[in-house]
Amino acid sequence: MKLDQRAQTLLKALVERYISDGQPVGSRALSKISGLDLSPATIRNIMADLEEMGFVASPHTSAGRVPTPRGYRIFVDSLLTVQALDQSAVAMQIQPCLQGKPSPQKIIASAAQVLSSLSQFAGVVLSPRRESVFQQIEFLRLAEKRILLVIVAPNGEVQNRMLLTDADYTPGQLVEAANFINQHYGGQSFDEVQRRLNDELRQLRDDMTHLLHAAVVAGSDAMTDDSDDMVISGERNLLSVTDLSSNMTSLRKLFDMFEQKTTLMQLLAFSSKATGVQIFIGGESRMVPFDEMSIVTAPYGVNGKIVGTLGVIGPTRMAYERVIPIVDITAKLLSNALSHN
């Protein structure tokens, strides 16, 4: 919904003031900070229109207004003036961790710390997905329609996954399927097998294709399942944010999110498919676990290929004009560091 210039100016002034002090903003305050030569009655009428359109809300009668998730969205998409951030200031913090030949995981951990330190919220980095290369697999029949998938990596590491199948396979059929995969795909990644699977499995009977598809999906999950796939720094910073820690329900949701990580990993994986900085606002995006939280993300890459995502987790009432360039520059510096190391 398009807003005229006066409504945009007032909404921008309201969101900026609310982010600054956390108090509902009244019409009298808006008349002083907006720079518009409007009567209080005109401002009240415009604010009433904004409230009717769902951009602001009145928490209490005659107590001023606060931005809604929809109001934050139009603010960050159309009205925000991003602050210039000196890239060297970020580089100075990450540079000490690049001395010698640091591991990629150490570089990633330092990026999470930089995000937390500069934003004063929590920094998070989704690590690059590990290559799911296998040397060979084996199927073991445990019971009817229940199969154990045994995966051997090139370094000898063994992973097991349980498969529940629609059909009951004989030991001979399982040996045949394992031999097919080992002969044609051994030494490759499950991701590569998945790309080639549809065409090449026509060589086998239809009743075997379901088993091989299940094995590839389970194998890929097994080889890339790693608790270190996501690095979080500065979680304790969020305990001092009143908007996030004002009640036990919010605190419980906050710590559940950090403990389980599933929701965060899904959000970061989703945002890696986009380009540039993405902003997920609580109450608007179903991917954010509760209304008072926002997450600012950006993808990073190695030699021009996107391999992961990083971001800042903070309150919806955050200084987006500061956080956005922090996330953007850190993503670029992390990409550069990983490409050169």
C-alpha positions in Angstrom: 0.0 0.0 0.0 1.5 3.3 -1.1 1.9 6.1 1.4 2.1 9.7 0.6 5.2 11.7 1.5 3.8 13.1 4.8 2.7 9.7 6.0 6.1 8.2 5.1 7.9 11.0 7.0 5.8 10.6 10.1 6.1 6.8 10.1 9.9 7.1 9.7 10.1 9.6 12.6 7.9 7.3 14.8 9.9 4.2 14.2 13.2 5.9 14.7 12.0 7.5 18.0 10.6 4.2 19.2 13.8 2.3 18.4 15.7 5.0 20.3 13.8 5.0 23.6 11.2 2.2 23.5 8.3 4.4 24.5 5.0 4.9 22.5 5.3 8.1 20.4 2.6 10.7 20.6 1.4 13.3 18.1 3.0 16.2 20.0 6.4 14.5 19.9 6.0 13.7 16.2 5.2 17.4 15.4 8.6 18.3 16.9 10.8 15.6 15.4 9.3 15.1 12.0 10.2 18.5 10.6 6.8 18.9 9.0 4.7 22.1 9.4 1.5 20.3 10.3 -1.1 21.0 12.9 -1.6 18.5 15.7 -5.0 17.6 14.3 -3.5 16.8 10.9 -0.8 14.6 12.5 -3.5 12.8 14.5 -5.5 12.1 11.3 -2.5 10.7 9.5 -1.6 8.5 12.4 -5.1 7.2 12.6 -4.9 6.3 8.9 -1.5 4.6 9.5 -3.1 2.6 12.4 -6.1 1.6 10.2 -3.6 0.4 7.5 -1.8 -1.7 10.1 1.5 0.2 10.2 1.2 1.4 13.8 -0.7 0.4 16.9 -1.9 2.0 20.2 -0.9 -0.1 23.1 -3.0 2.0 25.5 -5.6 4.7 25.0 -4.0 8.1 24.6 -0.5 6.8 25.1 0.9 7.3 21.7 1.7 4.7 19.1 4.3 2.0 18.4 5.3 0.4 15.0 3.8 -3.0 14.1 5.7 -5.7 12.3 4.2 -4.3 9.1 5.4 -0.8 10.0 8.9 -2.1 10.6 8.8 -3.8 7.2 8.0 -0.7 5.2 10.6 1.2 7.3 13.5 -1.2 6.6 12.4 -1.7 2.9 11.7 1.9 2.0 12.4 4.5 4.6 15.7 3.5 6.3 18.8 5.5 5.9 21.7 3.1 6.4 24.8 4.5 8.2 28.1 4.4 6.5 30.5 1.9 8.3 34.2 2.0 8.0 35.2 -1.4 6.7 38.6 -1.1 8.2 37.0 -1.0 11.7 35.5 -4.5 11.1 38.7 -5.7 9.4 40.8 -4.7 12.5 38.7 -7.0 14.7 38.8 -10.0 12.4 42.5 -9.6 11.2 44.2 -11.1 14.4 42.4 -14.4 13.7 43.8 -14.6 10.2 47.5 -14.8 11.3 49.3 -17.9 10.2 47.1 -20.4 8.5 43.9 -20.6 10.6 41.3 -23.3 10.0 38.1 -22.3 8.3 36.2 -23.0 11.5 38.4 -20.6 13.4 37.8 -17.9 10.8 34.0 -18.5 11.0 34.1 -18.4 14.8 35.9 -15.0 14.7 33.3 -13.7 12.3 30.5 -14.6 14.8 32.4 -12.8 17.6 32.8 -9.7 15.4 29.1 -9.6 14.6 28.3 -9.9 18.3 30.9 -7.4 19.4 29.9 -4.7 16.9 26.1 -5.1 17.2 26.0 -5.9 21.0 23.5 -8.6 20.2 24.1 -12.3 19.1 26.2 -13.1 16.1 25.5 -16.4 14.2 27.3 -18.1 11.3 26.0 -21.1 9.4 29.1 -23.0 8.4 29.6 -24.4 4.8 27.9 -27.7 4.2 30.4 -30.5 4.4 31.0 -32.5 1.2 29.0 -35.7 1.6 31.5 -38.0 -0.1 31.3 -41.7 0.6 33.6 -44.6 -0.4 31.0 -47.4 -0.2 27.7 -48.3 1.4 26.1 -51.5 2.6 22.5 -52.5 3.3 21.7 -54.8 6.2 18.2 -56.3 6.6 17.1 -55.9 10.2 13.4 -56.9 9.9 10.6 -56.6 7.4 10.7 -53.2 5.8 13.5 -52.1 8.2 17.0 -51.7 6.8 20.3 -50.4 8.3 22.3 -48.2 5.9 26.0 -48.4 6.6 28.1 -45.6 5.0 31.9 -45.7 4.8 33.7 -42.4 4.2 37.0 -42.1 2.3 38.8 -41.6 5.7 37.3 -44.8 7.1 34.7 -43.1 9.2 31.5 -45.1 9.5 27.9 -43.7 9.7 24.7 -45.6 10.2 21.1 -44.7 9.3 17.9 -46.6 9.8 15.7 -46.9 6.7 11.9 -47.7 6.8 10.8 -48.9 3.4 7.5 -49.5 1.7 8.6 -52.8 0.3 10.3 -55.8 1.9 13.7 -56.4 0.3 15.5 -59.7 0.3 19.2 -59.9 1.3 20.0 -60.5 -2.4 18.2 -57.4 -3.5 20.1 -55.3 -0.9 23.4 -56.6 -2.1 22.5 -55.9 -5.7 21.5 -52.3 -4.8 24.6 -51.7 -2.8 26.9 -53.0 -5.5 25.2 -50.8 -8.1 25.8 -47.6 -6.0 29.4 -48.6 -5.1 30.3 -49.5 -8.6 28.8 -46.4 -10.2 29.1 -43.7 -7.5 31.7 -44.7 -5.0 34.0 -41.8 -4.2 31.4 -39.2 -5.2 29.2 -37.1 -3.0 25.6 -38.0 -2.3 24.6 -34.6 -3.7 26.2 -35.5 -7.0 24.5 -38.9 -6.9 21.2 -37.1 -6.3 21.7 -35.0 -9.5 22.4 -38.1 -11.6 19.9 -40.4 -10.0 16.8 -39.8 -12.0 18.3 -40.7 -15.4 20.7 -43.5 -14.5 18.4 -45.5 -12.2 16.3 -46.5 -15.1 18.8 -49.3 -15.6 17.4 -50.9 -12.4 14.0 -52.3 -11.7 11.4 -49.8 -10.5 11.1 -51.5 -7.1 14.8 -50.7 -6.4 14.7 -47.0 -7.2 12.8 -46.2 -4.1 15.4 -47.9 -1.9 18.3 -46.0 -3.6 16.5 -42.7 -3.4 16.0 -43.3 0.3 19.6 -44.3 0.7 20.9 -41.1 -1.0 18.7 -38.8 1.1 19.6 -40.6 4.4 23.3 -40.8 3.4 23.5 -37.1 2.7 21.9 -36.3 6.0 24.3 -38.7 7.8 27.4 -37.3 6.2 26.5 -33.6 6.8 25.0 -34.0 10.2 27.3 -32.0 12.5 26.5 -30.0 15.7 29.2 -27.6 14.7 27.4 -26.5 11.5 26.4 -23.3 13.3 28.5 -21.0 15.4 26.7 -18.6 17.8 28.5 -15.8 19.8 27.1 -13.3 22.3 23.8 -15.1 23.3 24.2 -13.5 26.8 23.9 -10.1 25.2 20.3 -10.8 24.6 19.6 -11.3 28.3 20.1 -7.5 28.8 17.6 -6.7 26.1 14.3 -5.9 27.9 12.2 -6.6 24.8 13.5 -10.2 24.7 13.9 -11.1 28.4 10.9 -9.2 30.0 9.0 -12.4 30.8 9.7 -16.1 31.3 7.9 -17.1 28.1 10.2 -15.0 26.0 13.2 -16.3 27.8 12.2 -19.9 27.3 11.6 -19.4 23.6 15.0 -17.6 23.3 17.0 -20.4 25.0 15.0 -23.1 23.2 16.0 -21.5 19.9 19.7 -21.5 20.8 19.6 -25.0 22.3 17.7 -26.8 19.4 19.2 -24.6 16.6 16.8 -26.2 14.1 14.7 -23.0 13.4 17.8 -20.9 13.1 19.5 -23.3 10.7 16.4 -23.4 8.5 16.2 -19.6 8.4 19.9 -19.2 7.6 19.7 -21.9 4.9 16.7 -20.2 3.4 18.4 -16.8 3.3 21.5 -18.2 1.6 19.4 -18.6 -1.5 19.0 -14.8 -1.8 21.5 -12.1 -2.6 22.5 -9.3 -0.2 21.2 -8.5 3.2 17.9 -10.0 4.3 15.8 -8.9 7.3 13.4 -11.3 9.0 11.0 -9.5 11.4 9.2 -11.2 14.2 5.4 -11.2 13.9 5.7 -10.9 10.2 8.0 -13.8 9.2 7.0 -17.3 10.3 10.6 -18.2 10.3 11.3 -16.0 13.4 10.3 -17.8 16.6 8.7 -14.9 18.4 7.4 -11.4 17.7 10.0 -9.4 19.6 12.9 -10.7 17.6 14.5 -9.8 14.2 17.3 -11.4 12.4 19.5 -9.6 9.8 21.4 -12.0 7.5 23.7 -12.0 4.5 25.3 -14.9 2.5 29.0 -15.4 2.2 31.0 -17.4 -0.2 34.3 -19.0 -1.2 35.8 -18.0 -4.6 32.5 -16.5 -5.7 30.3 -19.5 -4.7 27.8 -19.0 -1.9 28.6 -21.6 0.9 26.9 -20.2 4.0 25.1 -17.4 5.8 25.8 -15.2 8.8 23.7 -12.7 10.7 22.8 -10.8 13.8 20.0 -11.8 16.2 18.4 -9.0 18.2 15.2 -7.4 19.2 12.7 -6.1 16.6 13.5 -2.7 18.1 17.1 -2.7 16.9 19.1 0.0 15.1 18.8 -1.5 11.7 20.8 1.4 10.1 23.8 0.2 12.1 23.3 -3.6 12.0 22.7 -3.9 8.3 26.2 -2.6 7.3 27.8 -4.6 10.1 26.3 -7.8 8.6 27.0 -6.8 5.0 30.7 -5.9 5.6 31.4 -8.9 7.8 30.0 -11.2 5.1 32.3 -9.7 2.5 35.4 -9.9 4.8 34.5 -13.6 5.7 34.2 -14.4 2.0 37.6 -12.8 1.3 39.3 -14.5 4.3 38.0 -18.0 3.4 38.8 -17.6 -0.3 42.5 -16.7 0.6 42.9 -19.3 3.3 
